[in-house]
Amino acid sequence: MDRIRLRGGHALSGEIVISGAKNAALPLMTAGMLTDERLVLSRVPLLADTETMGQLLAQHGVAVERSANDPRTLSIGGAITNTEAPYDIVRKMRASVLVLGPLLARVREARVSLPGGCAIGTRPVDLHLKGLEQMGAVITLDGGYIDAKAPHGLKGATIVFPMPSVGATENLLMAASLADGRTLLANAAREPEITDLCDCLVAMGAKISGIGTDKLTIDGVASLHGAHHEVIPDRIETGTYACAAAITGGSLHLVGGRLDHLGAVVRTLAEAGVEITPTETGLMVKRLNGLHGVDAITEPYPGFPTDMQAQYMVLMSVAEGASLVTETIFENRFMHVPELNRMGARINVHGKSAIVRGVASLSGAPVMATDLRASVSLVLAGLAAKGETIVNRVYHLDRGFETVETKLAACGADIERIAG
């Protein structure tokens, strides 16, 4: 099993090109199931998760072809020949449940394994299922599978989410695009990845209004057609490398990074002493005089993202003073804390909050990645630590960060992948 070795203490300097967003690419790939024509997606990141999604679509009969000229360009389309999403594939990645809406919309039935993914807490799909039931689907749970049928097709409905859900919003958006009548999604998630999916669906012929707000209105159409769409840059990768620049006292130009996608991350980092300046092609990030402890609470977009919590906690671990990091989205997302404490951090968890007391420096140590975002937080800690850090179980990292060791090494990090 691969590991990553780092020797910290090097200020990063240079340019990092931000990859396409994993959390946008995955639903966009499933949108290719909504038409027999070809959906061409560019800037699809080369990740384990996008590879898994390609395998899932292929076993449904949908062709997924990679451009010979650009491996990050995918052509997706074709008739659906199989309506079952098996456990062996779905267990690898929670986003696999996003085939449910397109399958019901196109062929009126689906059998989808209950999803897996990172072990960061229970993430039920009840909002997906309740919404589809409101649109006329008949759903039963049987042997770990979701059995869904809509023999008369899906019908438009008014669906009010009790809380914003990115996955449920995406699934119901795609289902509603081919439903009969008008669907209103109220209290919908507003993440940039939702807007990206809406823009792609509109390019395919969907009728959606309210894009970018928490009230989305979808007037179903009889069919969708092919389109070309470019995946937005990854805002979590942008925020992660911003933390890398700050934690090493360096300066990075993040090519493709978008300030308007970062939400509360910009304000929080600015208060902590990190300057983020827009350029013609991206964002320039550097630390000012020093890092200061600043509280953060994870919330739906545009609040502070849960996917940045672990990275921000590393930054706070070497900041002056104390900070309180509160996790409100997932109940088991502090598994990186014991590993950071092994490196000399002073972090105490109390329920949903972690008190972080900054230390002068971290110390290199062997550590174990437990989930996707935790794994990159340990890489950040290794960049700042004195001595050598070995990050084990980096297959988590490969699910969501494209060639992280190559990008960091090009900016002066002492980092390498050790094949296991």
Disulfide bonds with the S-S distance in Angstrom:
none
